[in-house]
Amino acid sequence: MALAAVLFDMDGTLVDSEKVWDVGLRELAARYGGVLSDDARALMVGTDSVATMSILHDDLGQPWRDVAAGAKWLDARVQELFAEGLEWLPGARELLEAVREAGLPTALVTSTGRPLVEVALDVIGRHNFDAVVCGDEVSRTKPDPEPYSAAAAALGVDPPACVAIEDSPAGVASALAAGCAVVAVPHDVALTDVDGHIVSSLLEVDIRLLRSLVEGSQRPQ
């Protein structure tokens, strides 16, 4: 089997946007008169807005708060912060450019909603992706396999012929459940207990490695 496509997560994988979400979440917690715990913040990585708000409200001891209202405020605040600029993570831009130069189809697969993704695409480049799957465009988000299955279908390829690049346990689980090979690059959350080929940064990843993960000449230990 030959490598057919590379599927990229966005937050904490390509760009250092998790710190932006962190600012927004802690500001929202303060508006609610509380302080977001580090443990709860770690649980939010890779989840959708509903799960994130539920974790926040439970952490603050305020489960009665409206999830939709909190998500709306957070999205508006993070959109402001996104517009101020996002930073590429080490090796991310270089890997994306190498994949495109190799002629491989690419997709962006993120739990973030379309309005925020549109802002981020101004930084990471719309031309870099043949398909974009956002968290508000699927019925079930990560860790469900639907986002990665949808991305592979949009590209017209089989998931086992794809490599997903992920930074969160939920994202890794989603990609593996869809049948993709996975490169796991920890950012804000440790990935020691997940399957996949774990690297310390995307500076360690090249086209040869991606091909080997699909073709079987190198398998994660």
N, C-alpha and C positions, 0 to 999 in steps of 0.2 A: 504494500500500500504506500502510495506517495503522499507527501504533505500537500493538502489541497487549499488550506486557508489558515489564517492566524486570527484569533478572536481576542480582543483586548478589553479587559476591565478598565475603568477610568480612574475613579477616586482611589488614591493611594497606590496605584499601579503605574499610570502614565504621568499623572500630575499630583502634586502635593496638596490636594484639596481637602484631605481629612483635617488638616489644621484649620482650614476655613470653616468646615462644619463644626469643629470643636468650639470655635469662637461663637458661632451662632447658637449652638446648643447651650453653652454656659451662660450666654446672655439671656436666653429664654428661661433657663432655670432661675436666674436671678430675678427676672420679671415675675416669676411665680413665687418668689420669696424663699427660694431654696438654693442648694448647691449640688450640682451633678457629681456623683461619685465616679472615680476612675474605673471601677469595676463595671458600672452601668455603661459608661462611655465605650468601653471595650466591646461590650455586647452589641452595641449599635453598628459597628463597622460591617459594611456589606449588606445591611438590611434596608428595607423600604421605609417610607415615611410613617406608615401605620405602626409597624413594629418599633421604630425608633421612638415615636411619641408614647407608645404604651410603656416602653422601658423607662423613659424619662418620668412619666407620671407615677409609675410604681416606685421608682427610686426616690422620688420626692414625697412619697406617701400621699399623693393626690390623684388616685385612680379615677376620680370623678370628672377630671378635666376633659374638655372636648378635644379629641384627637385631630379632627379636621381643622379646627381653629389654630391649634398649635403648629400643625404642619404648614398651614398657609403663612403664618408669621415667619416661621423658620425659612421657608423657601424664598420669601421676599428678602429676608436679611442676607441669606447666603447668595442670592443673585446679585445683591449690591457688592458683596465681598468678591465674588467671582469676577465682576466687571473691573475691579481694581487690579486684577492680574493673578495668574496662576503660574506656578513654577514647575518645570519638568523635573521628574525624578531622575536620578543618575542612570544613564544608559537608555532611558525610555525613548527619547527622540531618535537616537542613533539606531535602535532596534527597529522602530517603526519605519524609518527611512530605508533600512536594509531590506525589510520585508517587502516594501513597495518596489524597490529597485529590482528585487528578485522576481517581480511579476506575480506575487501571491495575493489573492483576494484577502481583504481584511474587513473585520466588523468591530464596532464598538458595542460592548454589552455591559450595560450599567444599571444599577438599581435607582439611579437618579432620574428624576422626571424630565420630560422633554424641554420645558422652558429653561431650566438650568443647563441642560446639555447643550442647547443652542448657544448659550453664552460661552460655555467651555470650548465649543467647536471653533470659535473665533481665535482661540489660542492654539489648540492642537491641530487645527486644519481640517476642514470638511473634506478636502480632496484626499485625505489619507484613509478614508473609509468607504467601502463599497456598500455597507449596510450599517445602520445604527438601531439598536434595540434598547429602548428606555424602560425604566421601571414602571411607568404609568401606561405602557403600551402592551403589557402582558397580563394575563389573568392571575398568574402565580409568579412571584419574584424569587430570586435566590434565597434559599438553597434549592428550590425546585428546579428541575432541569429545563423548564420551559424557555427561559431567556436564551440559553445556549442552543437549544434545539431550534428555536425561532431564527437565531442568527445563521446557523448552518443552512436552514431551509431558504432563507433570503439570499444566500450566496449560491444556492444550488449544489451544495456539497454534502457529503455524509459526515456526521459528527466524529466518527473514529478517524477520519482523515484530517482532523483539525487539532491544533494546539491552542489552548486557552491560556492567557497570561493573567494571573490573579494574585490578590494580596490578602484576601480574607478567608476564613474557614467556610463561610456561607457561599462565597464565590467558587472556591475549590470544589465544594460538595455539589454545587449546581452543574459545573462543567463536567465533573466525573460522572454524575448521574445521567447526563446527556450522552456520554460515551466519548468525550474528548480526552486527549492527553492534556496534561496540565503542567505548566511551569508556575511554581508558587514562590512569590517574592515577598517576604514579610515586610510590613511597613510599621503600622501602629499596633499590630497584634501578632503574637508569636504563632508560627505555623508548624511547630515540632510534631504535632499529633495528626497531621493530615497526610493523605496520599498525594503523590505528584513529585515532580523533580524540583526540589527546593534549592533556591539560590539566594545569596545574600543581597544581590542587586542585579538589575538587568544588564549591567556591564559584563556579566558573565555569560550572557545569552547571545548566540549568533544563529545564523541560518542553518549551519551544520547541525547544531544541537537540536533545533526545532525539527529538522527532517528526521534525525535519528530517533526522536521520541515517537514518531508515527511509524517509521519504517522498521523499528524494532531492533536496530543495531545497538541501541543504548536504552535501557529501561531504568526507571528509578529504583533505587535499592530500598 
